[in-house]
Amino acid sequence: MDSFYMNGVLWHVEVVSHNSPMLVDRTGNERLGTTDPELKTIFLSDQLTGETKSRVLIHELGHCVIFSFNLQYGIHKVVKEDYWLEAEEWLCNFIAGYGRLIFETEMKNK
């Protein structure tokens, strides 16, 4: 997947060197994947493979959902400003950790 649309917003996916500055997040920490809402781009480390790559991509797609549907304002309403980034990360981790399980369970019930 090189690019995709979400709610009419065109997003790109780029695989970059594991030491790329694009893998430094908003808090200054190095990550395996990041999402830049201004560039509308997900950056993934070239070191990712298998299940880890899938989980990181799903996490980053969660960030795309937040920005494509302007959901960050909902987070801002219910979470103190000091915790906005932490709440967004928790939400994306929840999606990456349980999204597939929720979808698969729903599909089994059809």
C-alpha positions in Angstrom: 0.0 0.0 0.0 1.6 3.2 -1.2 -1.4 5.5 -0.6 -5.0 5.4 0.4 -8.0 7.7 1.0 -9.7 8.0 4.3 -12.7 10.3 4.6 -11.6 12.0 1.4 -8.1 12.6 2.6 -5.2 11.2 0.6 -2.6 9.5 2.8 0.8 8.1 1.8 2.9 5.3 3.3 6.6 5.5 3.0 9.1 2.9 4.2 12.2 4.7 5.5 15.6 3.7 6.9 15.4 2.6 10.6 17.5 5.7 11.6 15.4 8.2 9.5 14.5 11.5 11.3 11.0 10.8 10.1 10.8 8.1 12.7 11.2 10.6 15.6 7.8 11.3 17.1 6.3 14.6 18.5 7.9 13.9 21.9 11.4 13.4 20.4 11.4 9.6 20.8 12.5 7.2 18.0 9.7 4.9 16.9 9.2 2.0 14.5 6.5 4.1 12.8 5.1 7.6 12.8 2.3 9.5 11.2 2.7 13.1 10.1 -0.7 14.7 9.9 0.6 17.7 8.0 2.4 15.7 5.3 -0.5 13.1 5.4 2.1 10.4 5.5 2.8 7.3 7.5 6.5 6.5 7.9 7.5 2.9 8.6 10.9 1.5 9.5 12.5 -0.7 6.9 13.3 -3.1 9.7 9.7 -4.0 10.3 8.4 -7.5 9.2 5.5 -9.8 9.9 3.1 -9.3 12.8 5.1 -6.4 14.2 4.8 -4.6 10.9 1.1 -5.2 10.7 0.6 -4.0 14.3 2.6 -0.9 13.8 0.8 -0.1 10.5 -2.6 -0.6 12.2 -1.5 1.7 15.0 -0.5 4.4 12.5 -3.8 4.0 10.6 -5.4 4.8 13.9 -3.7 8.2 13.8 -4.9 8.7 10.3 -8.5 8.0 11.5 -8.1 10.6 14.2 -6.9 13.3 11.8 -9.1 12.4 8.8 -12.2 12.6 10.9 -11.0 15.4 13.2 -11.4 13.2 16.2 -8.6 14.9 18.1 -11.1 17.5 19.2 -13.1 14.8 21.0 -10.0 13.7 22.8 -9.3 17.3 23.8 -12.8 17.6 25.3 -12.4 14.7 27.6 -8.7 14.6 28.5 -6.6 17.3 30.2 -4.2 19.0 27.7 -1.1 17.5 29.4 -2.4 14.0 28.4 -3.7 14.7 24.8 -0.7 12.8 23.2 -0.9 10.0 25.7 -4.6 9.6 25.1 -4.1 9.5 21.3 -1.3 6.9 21.7 -3.5 4.8 24.0 -6.4 4.8 21.5 -4.1 3.8 18.6 -2.6 1.0 20.8 -6.1 -0.2 21.6 -7.0 -0.3 17.9 -3.7 -2.1 17.0 -4.1 -4.5 19.9 -7.8 -5.3 19.7 -9.2 -4.0 16.4 -8.5 -7.2 14.5 -10.0 -9.3 17.4 -13.1 -7.2 17.4 -13.5 -7.4 13.6 -12.9 -11.2 13.5 -15.4 -11.8 16.4 -18.0 -9.7 14.6 -17.4 -11.6 11.3 -17.8 -15.0 13.1 -21.2 -13.9 14.4 -22.6 -13.3 10.9 
